[in-house]
Amino acid sequence: MKETKEVVKLKKPINIGGQLTSELALREPTAKDFRRTFSKKNVDKFSHQQLMMQLAAELAGISDDEFDLLCLSDTTAMIEAVDRFT
């Protein structure tokens, strides 16, 4: 079975692990990813947008700190990439 990915080309590359990165590939989320991200505890604690950023970082295999390096337009593109899986 072929794995589905969404690739986001970054307008402003970021440094991840000492490498300048100009694109991020997000794997297709599983039900487990959604269940974990949108748990009652998380929904009560974080906004929907914060949860989507957390999910996008997880699907791209980067840390929250690395995700925080993205400019706003790249952050929006990452969230939109997650939405395209639905």
BAZAVO-148800 format. One record per residue (C-alpha): residue in one letter; x, y, z. Coordinates in steps of 0.05 Angstrom, whole numbers, plus 5000, padded with zeros to 4 digits. Example, Ala and Ser with C-alpha at 12.3 -4.5 7.8 and 13.67 -1.06 7.14 Angstrom:
REM BAZAVO-148800
A524649105156
S527349795143
***
This chain:
REM BAZAVO-148800
M500050005000
K502850674979
E503451195034
T499951845020
K503752495034
E502653235026
V508853645012
V509054375032
K514354814999
L516455325050
K516656065031
K521956165084
P526355555096
I527855355168
N533655015202
I531954305225
G537553895256
G542854335226
Q539954285156
L536454855119
T529654555101
S525454845044
E519854345044
L516253895093
A512553245078
L506553075120
R504452345125
E497052185122
P493952215192
T490951605224
A484851565269
K489751475327
D493052145309
F486352495312
R484152145376
R490652325411
T490853055387
F483453195398
S482652845465
K477953165515
K483853395556
N487153745497
V480654045471
D479254355539
K486354635543
F488054865472
S484755235415
H482954865351
Q488455225314
Q493655025367
L491454305360
M491954335284
M499054615290
Q500854055338
L497953535290
A501553835230
A508253815267
E507153095286
L505252895215
A511453245188
G515952915240
I518353565270
S518153825342
D513554375365
D519754815374
E521654695301
F514554825278
D514755485316
L520355715269
L515455735210
C513056405185
L505556525188
S504356375114
D508055705120
T504255545184
T497755665147
A500155235089
M501754665138
I494754695169
E491654715100
A495754095081
V492753725141
D485753935119
R486953645049
F487152955079
T479753005098
***
